[in-house]
Amino acid sequence: MKIGLYFGSFNPVHVGHLIIANHVLNEGGVNQVWLVISPQNPLKASAGLLNEYHRLHLVQTAIEGENHLKASNVEFSLPKPSYTANTLAYLTEKYPQHEFVVIMGSDSFSNLSNWKNYQYILDNHEVFVYPRPGFEVSNDLKANLSILNAPLLEISSSSIRKLIKDKKSIRYLVTDLVKEEIEKYSYYR
């Protein structure tokens, strides 16, 4: 089975994430997309990061009933911080029957050469890149690259967290069920 791995903090998961995952399912030739919740991204500050189990719950809530989307907590049991190359090596060994493709935004791809063991990723996995505002895709790294003609969205988790702190509406930016969970548990207040 061909599986797209969509790594992220998902702090919180929003409709932009879901639109990209759905686009990959429709256009990328993958059987499933796993949203891999990263407990700690080595390139981002962890301040303001909701507990990983709460973020996992929000992702599970967001994709409830979607058979081709899966919330993955695989990085929860791996050493922290989370390095994509390590996770890919682990998953490849654990599931040799699957082919794993990495899904990332053009902002992350432009920074890929700064990632730990990035060459392992490029040597062993296809990379699907979707556009992000202000980041053109240049394949200087000679990656096995597919550029997705995905919708260009300017939705960010950080802007959603700010709206919550400012007691403003996040309706239509997250699913209704995720919005209810965030309000119920006062996340990001």
NORDA-V361641 format. One record per residue. N is the residue number from 1. RES is the residue in one small letter. NEAR is the number of other C-alpha atoms within 8 Angstrom. Layout:
<<N RES NEAR> <N RES NEAR>>
//
This chain:
<<1 m 7> <2 k 11> <3 i 13> <4 g 14> <5 l 12> <6 y 12> <7 f 12> <8 g 9> <9 s 11> <10 f 11> <11 n 9> <12 p 10> <13 v 13> <14 h 13> <15 v 10> <16 g 10> <17 h 8> <18 l 10> <19 i 9> <20 i 11> <21 a 11> <22 n 8> <23 h 10> <24 v 13> <25 l 13> <26 n 7> <27 e 6> <28 g 8> <29 g 8> <30 v 11> <31 n 10> <32 q 11> <33 v 15> <34 w 12> <35 l 13> <36 v 13> <37 i 16> <38 s 14> <39 p 12> <40 q 10> <41 n 13> <42 p 8> <43 l 4> <44 k 6> <45 a 6> <46 s 7> <47 a 4> <48 g 5> <49 l 6> <50 l 9> <51 n 7> <52 e 10> <53 y 6> <54 h 8> <55 r 15> <56 l 12> <57 h 8> <58 l 12> <59 v 12> <60 q 10> <61 t 9> <62 a 10> <63 i 11> <64 e 6> <65 g 4> <66 e 7> <67 n 5> <68 h 8> <69 l 11> <70 k 12> <71 a 12> <72 s 10> <73 n 10> <74 v 9> <75 e 13> <76 f 9> <77 s 6> <78 l 8> <79 p 7> <80 k 7> <81 p 8> <82 s 14> <83 y 11> <84 t 8> <85 a 11> <86 n 8> <87 t 12> <88 l 10> <89 a 8> <90 y 8> <91 l 9> <92 t 11> <93 e 7> <94 k 6> <95 y 7> <96 p 8> <97 q 5> <98 h 9> <99 e 9> <100 f 12> <101 v 12> <102 v 12> <103 i 12> <104 m 12> <105 g 10> <106 s 13> <107 d 10> <108 s 8> <109 f 10> <110 s 10> <111 n 8> <112 l 8> <113 s 7> <114 n 6> <115 w 8> <116 k 6> <117 n 7> <118 y 11> <119 q 6> <120 y 8> <121 i 11> <122 l 12> <123 d 7> <124 n 6> <125 h 10> <126 e 12> <127 v 13> <128 f 12> <129 v 13> <130 y 13> <131 p 16> <132 r 12> <133 p 7> <134 g 5> <135 f 9> <136 e 7> <137 v 9> <138 s 5> <139 n 7> <140 d 5> <141 l 5> <142 k 7> <143 a 10> <144 n 8> <145 l 10> <146 s 8> <147 i 9> <148 l 10> <149 n 6> <150 a 8> <151 p 7> <152 l 7> <153 l 7> <154 e 6> <155 i 9> <156 s 8> <157 s 11> <158 s 7> <159 s 8> <160 i 12> <161 r 10> <162 k 8> <163 l 11> <164 i 12> <165 k 9> <166 d 6> <167 k 6> <168 k 7> <169 s 6> <170 i 10> <171 r 8> <172 y 7> <173 l 10> <174 v 11> <175 t 11> <176 d 8> <177 l 8> <178 v 11> <179 k 11> <180 e 8> <181 e 9> <182 i 10> <183 e 8> <184 k 6> <185 y 6> <186 s 7> <187 y 7> <188 y 9> <189 r 5>>
//
